[in-house]
Amino acid sequence: MIQIGVVFLVVFLALMTGIGVWGMKKTKTLGDFFLGGRTLGPWVSAVAYGTSYFSAVIFIGFAGTQGWQFGLNALWIALGNAVIGAGAAWIVLAKRTRRMTQNLDAMTMPEFLQERYGAKHLKPAAASIIFFFLLPYSASVFKGLGHLFEAVFGIPYDIALLVMIAFTGVYLILGGYFAIAITDFIQGIIMFAGAAMMILVISGRGGGILEMTAKAAQAYNEHIPPEARPSILTIASLVFMTSFGTWGLPQMTQKFYAIKNEKVISKAVVVTTVFALMIGVAAYLTGAFSHVFFNPDTVPKTGSGGVAYDMIVPTLLTGQLTGSLQLLLALILLLVLSASMSTLSSLVLVSSSSVAIDLYPSRVDVKTGKDRSVAMMRFLSAIFIVISYFISRFQIGIIVYLMSLSWGVVSGAFAAPYILGLYSKRVTKQGAYAGLLSGMAVMIILFFALGSSHSPLAASIAIVVPFIVTPLVSAFTRPPEKGILDRAFDGI
């Protein structure tokens, strides 16, 4: 198994490196590096969105935790992610985002907010939020990959971490977003095929999907007493946070900036919805099927005797995919790697842009007139990857908190100013400031008040509150300048 996995790994990493070198030849300007020159078609754009959406967390952490605790109710998360987080996001956001960012000549979320509202201090404020909360998030993905390779291939954690960081850095630094999008497309094919095969083989162990689903429902009722089952509020907040919450994440909305034209959107809606549905259903259904293969006595345990949720799916797969099925297990490991590397590269690119594009004072050398922005993006991407390594290697207390807060803070801060700015001419810069600050503040306060176990509920509230605060403040402040609105909404 280890030999097969190593062969797959070497081929995969060599392919990613080759794409990075190829992408470098197509990367001449900052727009090329960060947005692929806005030339990407529907399949590549849609799959890039999907692969950035799902990382190893869904296959390892979420599938095990929600699959065991929620049973088949975890499928509501998969459905929400596909319909709301993927399909509806493209329908509601893509066209206006593509057109308005072109009108405003904006490449990043902070640039968009500054130009849309004519607020010069909004850009550095937004860039700082991205830097402080998405960088630790990317480090957490590196950390998960390092532990995965340590467990499966017997590679020491430090070495595994260095290998992942080195290869991610190569194709990202050389090829920029073009290389990311192409590698995401290849990784997406691996993810889709691996997810489909995983659920077919696991369900086949128990008589097929329908029979296994019935068994899982019955076993869940036997294993989890009614008082220990999640409430409707808990399930709803998870669905909302992981579905609508993505609408405010810069690494996701960037995909809309980069599409070739608006004609690709209709195809991208279908592709990204089907992709997300396959990945989500395969992950959460596998987690729910764990009730068929384990009971409360045999489920993996921690040293203190609690359920080791992160070990449920890996233990299930290694226990069931033996003998001739080890090739499939190697493919599934490649699936997890693909999911993580695609998410990781998007996070690093957006994090580095918060400095290189949004905070860098001058992109042109005053002496030579040469554009320094691409070199700066490459340099900062490398620096951010190195920083991610040190964060992953040395788990500093404050960084751990930032990781836990990241999704809620970033989405809570950006969702309302971004989405309302696309549709409403009445939102003011004061309203945008209020929305950004209220979302961030509510998430931080509720996170510590309710505890980390209630972070989905805290994040959901943090996302909703700015949609009330932003229009309210806008109603009592001076309307935006006509010139700004005419420019932003031209052709919309």
VENQUI-V559256 format. One record per pair of residues at least 4 apart in sequence whose ideal C-beta (glycine too) atoms are under 7 Angstrom apart, sorted by the first residue. I is the first residue (numbers start at 0). J is the second residue. If there is no record, write none. Layout:
BEGIN
I_J / I_J
END
This chain:
BEGIN
0_4 / 0_325 / 0_328 / 0_329 / 1_5 / 1_152 / 1_153 / 2_6 / 3_7 / 3_325 / 3_326 / 3_329 / 4_8 / 4_151 / 4_152 / 4_329 / 4_332 / 5_9 / 5_152 / 6_10 / 7_11 / 7_329 / 7_333 / 8_12 / 9_13 / 10_14 / 11_15 / 11_333 / 12_16 / 12_166 / 13_17 / 14_18 / 14_185 / 15_19 / 15_166 / 15_170 / 15_182 / 16_20 / 16_166 / 16_169 / 16_170 / 17_21 / 18_22 / 18_170 / 18_174 / 18_178 / 18_181 / 18_182 / 19_23 / 19_169 / 19_170 / 19_173 / 19_174 / 19_178 / 20_173 / 21_174 / 22_26 / 22_173 / 22_174 / 22_175 / 22_177 / 22_178 / 22_181 / 23_173 / 23_174 / 25_31 / 25_177 / 26_31 / 26_32 / 26_174 / 26_175 / 26_177 / 26_373 / 27_31 / 28_373 / 29_33 / 29_362 / 29_372 / 29_373 / 29_376 / 30_34 / 30_36 / 30_37 / 30_106 / 31_35 / 31_36 / 31_175 / 31_177 / 32_175 / 32_176 / 32_373 / 32_376 / 33_106 / 33_175 / 33_176 / 33_352 / 33_356 / 33_376 / 34_106 / 34_176 / 34_256 / 34_257 / 35_39 / 35_176 / 35_177 / 35_180 / 35_257 / 37_257 / 37_259 / 38_259 / 39_43 / 39_44 / 39_180 / 39_257 / 39_258 / 39_259 / 40_44 / 40_259 / 40_263 / 41_45 / 41_263 / 41_266 / 41_267 / 41_270 / 42_46 / 42_184 / 42_270 / 43_47 / 43_180 / 43_181 / 43_184 / 44_48 / 44_254 / 44_257 / 44_258 / 44_263 / 44_267 / 45_49 / 45_267 / 45_270 / 45_271 / 45_274 / 46_50 / 46_183 / 46_184 / 46_187 / 46_270 / 46_274 / 47_51 / 47_180 / 47_183 / 47_184 / 47_254 / 48_52 / 48_85 / 48_251 / 48_254 / 48_271 / 49_53 / 49_85 / 49_187 / 49_271 / 49_274 / 49_275 / 49_278 / 50_183 / 50_186 / 50_187 / 50_190 / 50_338 / 50_341 / 51_250 / 51_251 / 51_254 / 51_341 / 51_342 / 51_345 / 52_84 / 52_85 / 52_245 / 52_251 / 52_275 / 53_57 / 53_278 / 53_338 / 54_140 / 54_338 / 54_339 / 54_342 / 55_59 / 55_143 / 55_144 / 55_147 / 55_335 / 55_338 / 55_339 / 56_60 / 56_61 / 56_143 / 57_61 / 57_62 / 57_282 / 58_62 / 58_282 / 58_312 / 58_335 / 58_338 / 59_63 / 59_143 / 59_309 / 59_312 / 59_313 / 59_335 / 60_64 / 60_308 / 60_309 / 61_65 / 61_282 / 62_66 / 62_282 / 62_283 / 62_285 / 62_286 / 62_312 / 63_67 / 63_286 / 63_308 / 63_309 / 63_311 / 63_312 / 64_68 / 64_308 / 65_69 / 65_73 / 65_76 / 65_283 / 65_286 / 66_73 / 66_283 / 66_285 / 66_286 / 66_287 / 66_289 / 66_311 / 67_286 / 67_289 / 67_298 / 67_306 / 67_308 / 67_311 / 68_229 / 69_73 / 69_229 / 69_234 / 70_215 / 70_216 / 70_219 / 70_223 / 70_287 / 70_290 / 71_212 / 71_215 / 71_216 / 71_219 / 71_287 / 72_234 / 73_283 / 73_286 / 73_287 / 74_78 / 74_280 / 74_283 / 74_284 / 75_79 / 75_234 / 75_238 / 76_80 / 76_237 / 76_238 / 76_241 / 76_279 / 76_283 / 77_81 / 77_276 / 77_279 / 77_280 / 77_283 / 78_82 / 79_83 / 79_84 / 79_238 / 79_241 / 79_242 / 80_84 / 80_85 / 80_241 / 80_242 / 80_275 / 80_279 / 81_85 / 81_86 / 81_272 / 81_275 / 81_276 / 81_279 / 82_86 / 82_87 / 82_272 / 83_87 / 83_242 / 83_243 / 84_88 / 84_241 / 84_242 / 84_245 / 84_275 / 85_271 / 85_272 / 85_275 / 86_90 / 86_268 / 86_271 / 86_272 / 87_91 / 88_92 / 88_245 / 88_246 / 89_93 / 89_264 / 89_267 / 89_268 / 89_271 / 90_268 / 92_96 / 92_246 / 92_252 / 92_255 / 92_421 / 93_97 / 93_255 / 93_258 / 93_264 / 94_98 / 94_261 / 94_264 / 95_99 / 95_421 / 95_491 / 96_100 / 96_252 / 96_255 / 96_256 / 96_421 / 97_101 / 97_255 / 97_256 / 97_258 / 97_261 / 98_102 / 98_490 / 98_491 / 99_103 / 99_421 / 99_487 / 99_491 / 100_105 / 100_111 / 100_256 / 102_486 / 102_487 / 102_489 / 103_111 / 103_114 / 103_115 / 103_486 / 103_487 / 105_110 / 105_111 / 105_114 / 106_110 / 106_256 / 106_356 / 107_111 / 107_249 / 107_352 / 107_356 / 107_357 / 108_112 / 108_125 / 108_249 / 108_252 / 108_413 / 108_417 / 109_113 / 109_122 / 109_125 / 109_126 / 109_353 / 109_357 / 110_114 / 110_122 / 110_356 / 110_357 / 111_115 / 112_116 / 112_121 / 112_122 / 112_125 / 112_416 / 112_431 / 113_118 / 113_119 / 113_121 / 113_122 / 115_420 / 115_487 / 116_121 / 116_420 / 116_428 / 116_431 / 116_479 / 117_428 / 117_479 / 117_480 / 117_483 / 118_428 / 118_431 / 118_432 / 120_124 / 121_125 / 121_428 / 121_431 / 121_432 / 122_126 / 122_357 / 123_127 / 123_357 / 123_358 / 124_128 / 124_435 / 125_129 / 125_435 / 126_130 / 126_353 / 126_357 / 126_358 / 127_131 / 128_132 / 128_408 / 128_409 / 128_412 / 128_439 / 129_133 / 129_249 / 129_349 / 129_350 / 129_353 / 129_409 / 130_134 / 130_350 / 130_353 / 130_354 / 131_401 / 132_136 / 132_401 / 132_404 / 132_405 / 132_408 / 132_409 / 133_137 / 133_346 / 133_349 / 133_350 / 133_405 / 133_409 / 134_138 / 134_350 / 134_383 / 134_386 / 134_387 / 135_139 / 135_390 / 135_398 / 135_401 / 135_402 / 135_405 / 136_346 / 136_402 / 136_405 / 137_141 / 137_343 / 137_346 / 137_347 / 137_350 / 137_387 / 138_142 / 138_387 / 138_390 / 138_391 / 139_143 / 139_402 / 140_144 / 140_339 / 140_342 / 140_343 / 140_346 / 141_145 / 141_160 / 141_163 / 141_164 / 141_343 / 141_387 / 141_388 / 141_391 / 142_146 / 142_391 / 143_147 / 143_339 / 144_148 / 144_163 / 144_336 / 144_339 / 145_149 / 145_156 / 145_159 / 145_160 / 145_163 / 145_391 / 146_150 / 146_156 / 147_151 / 147_335 / 148_152 / 148_154 / 148_159 / 149_154 / 149_155 / 149_156 / 149_159 / 151_332 / 154_158 / 154_159 / 155_159 / 156_160 / 157_161 / 157_392 / 158_162 / 159_163 / 160_164 / 160_388 / 160_391 / 160_392 / 161_165 / 162_166 / 163_167 / 164_168 / 164_384 / 164_387 / 164_388 / 165_169 / 166_170 / 167_171 / 167_340 / 167_343 / 167_344 / 167_384 / 168_172 / 168_381 / 168_384 / 169_173 / 170_174 / 170_178 / 170_182 / 171_178 / 171_179 / 171_344 / 171_347 / 171_348 / 171_380 / 172_377 / 172_380 / 172_381 / 173_178 / 174_178 / 176_180 / 176_257 / 176_348 / 177_181 / 178_182 / 179_183 / 179_344 / 179_345 / 179_348 / 180_184 / 181_185 / 182_186 / 183_187 / 183_341 / 184_188 / 185_189 / 186_190 / 186_337 / 186_340 / 186_341 / 187_191 / 187_274 / 188_192 / 189_193 / 189_333 / 189_334 / 189_337 / 190_194 / 190_278 / 190_334 / 190_337 / 190_338 / 191_195 / 191_274 / 191_277 / 192_196 / 193_197 / 193_330 / 193_331 / 193_333 / 193_334 / 194_198 / 194_277 / 194_278 / 194_281 / 194_334 / 195_199 / 195_277 / 195_281 / 196_200 / 196_327 / 196_330 / 197_201 / 197_281 / 197_285 / 197_331 / 198_202 / 198_281 / 198_284 / 198_285 / 199_203 / 200_320 / 200_324 / 200_327 / 201_285 / 201_288 / 201_319 / 202_207 / 202_208 / 202_211 / 202_288 / 203_207 / 204_319 / 205_210 / 205_211 / 205_214 / 205_291 / 206_210 / 206_211 / 207_211 / 208_212 / 209_213 / 210_214 / 211_215 / 211_288 / 211_291 / 212_216 / 213_217 / 214_218 / 214_291 / 215_219 / 215_287 / 215_288 / 215_290 / 215_291 / 216_220 / 217_221 / 218_222 / 218_290 / 218_291 / 219_223 / 219_290 / 222_290 / 222_294 / 222_295 / 223_227 / 223_228 / 229_233 / 229_234 / 231_235 / 232_236 / 232_456 / 233_237 / 234_238 / 235_239 / 236_240 / 236_455 / 236_456 / 236_459 / 237_241 / 237_455 / 238_242 / 239_243 / 239_244 / 239_459 / 240_244 / 240_455 / 240_458 / 240_459 / 243_462 / 244_406 / 244_410 / 244_458 / 244_462 / 245_251 / 246_414 / 246_418 / 247_409 / 247_410 / 247_413 / 247_414 / 247_417 / 247_462 / 248_252 / 248_409 / 248_410 / 249_253 / 249_349 / 249_413 / 250_345 / 250_346 / 250_349 / 252_417 / 253_257 / 253_349 / 258_263 / 259_263 / 263_267 / 264_268 / 266_270 / 267_271 / 268_272 / 269_273 / 270_274 / 271_275 / 272_276 / 273_277 / 274_278 / 275_279 / 276_280 / 277_281 / 278_282 / 279_283 / 280_284 / 281_285 / 282_286 / 283_287 / 284_288 / 285_312 / 286_311 / 286_312 / 288_292 / 289_293 / 289_311 / 289_315 / 292_315 / 293_297 / 293_298 / 294_298 / 298_306 / 298_311 / 299_307 / 299_310 / 299_311 / 299_314 / 300_304 / 300_305 / 300_306 / 300_307 / 301_305 / 301_307 / 310_314 / 311_315 / 312_316 / 313_317 / 314_318 / 315_319 / 316_320 / 316_328 / 316_331 / 317_328 / 320_324 / 320_325 / 320_327 / 320_328 / 321_325 / 324_328 / 325_329 / 326_330 / 327_331 / 328_332 / 329_333 / 330_334 / 331_335 / 332_336 / 333_337 / 334_338 / 335_339 / 336_340 / 337_341 / 338_342 / 339_343 / 340_344 / 341_345 / 342_346 / 343_347 / 344_348 / 345_349 / 346_350 / 347_351 / 347_380 / 347_383 / 347_384 / 347_387 / 348_352 / 348_380 / 350_383 / 351_355 / 351_376 / 351_379 / 351_380 / 351_383 / 352_356 / 352_357 / 352_376 / 353_357 / 353_358 / 354_358 / 354_359 / 354_379 / 355_359 / 355_372 / 355_375 / 355_376 / 355_379 / 359_375 / 362_370 / 362_371 / 362_372 / 363_368 / 363_370 / 363_371 / 364_368 / 364_369 / 364_371 / 371_375 / 372_376 / 373_377 / 374_378 / 375_379 / 376_380 / 377_381 / 378_382 / 379_383 / 380_384 / 381_385 / 382_386 / 383_387 / 384_388 / 385_389 / 386_390 / 387_391 / 388_392 / 389_393 / 390_398 / 394_398 / 394_399 / 396_400 / 397_401 / 398_402 / 399_403 / 400_404 / 401_405 / 403_451 / 403_454 / 404_408 / 404_442 / 404_443 / 404_446 / 405_409 / 406_410 / 406_458 / 407_411 / 407_442 / 407_446 / 407_454 / 407_457 / 407_458 / 407_461 / 408_412 / 408_439 / 408_442 / 408_443 / 409_413 / 410_414 / 410_458 / 410_462 / 411_438 / 411_439 / 411_441 / 411_442 / 411_458 / 411_461 / 411_462 / 411_465 / 412_435 / 412_438 / 412_439 / 413_417 / 413_435 / 414_418 / 414_462 / 414_465 / 415_419 / 415_434 / 415_438 / 415_465 / 415_466 / 415_469 / 416_420 / 416_431 / 416_434 / 416_435 / 416_469 / 417_421 / 418_422 / 419_423 / 419_426 / 419_469 / 420_426 / 420_431 / 424_479 / 424_484 / 424_488 / 425_473 / 425_478 / 426_430 / 426_431 / 426_469 / 426_470 / 426_473 / 427_473 / 427_476 / 427_477 / 427_478 / 427_479 / 428_432 / 429_433 / 429_472 / 429_476 / 430_434 / 430_469 / 430_470 / 430_472 / 430_473 / 430_476 / 431_435 / 431_469 / 432_436 / 433_437 / 433_468 / 433_469 / 433_472 / 434_438 / 434_465 / 434_468 / 434_469 / 435_439 / 436_440 / 437_441 / 437_464 / 437_465 / 437_468 / 438_442 / 438_461 / 438_462 / 438_464 / 438_465 / 439_443 / 440_444 / 441_445 / 441_460 / 441_461 / 441_464 / 442_446 / 442_457 / 442_458 / 442_461 / 443_447 / 444_448 / 445_449 / 445_457 / 445_460 / 445_461 / 446_451 / 446_454 / 446_457 / 449_453 / 449_456 / 449_457 / 453_457 / 454_458 / 455_459 / 456_460 / 457_461 / 458_462 / 459_463 / 460_464 / 464_468 / 465_469 / 467_471 / 468_472 / 469_473 / 470_474 / 472_476 / 479_483 / 479_484 / 481_485 / 482_486 / 483_487 / 484_488 / 485_489
END
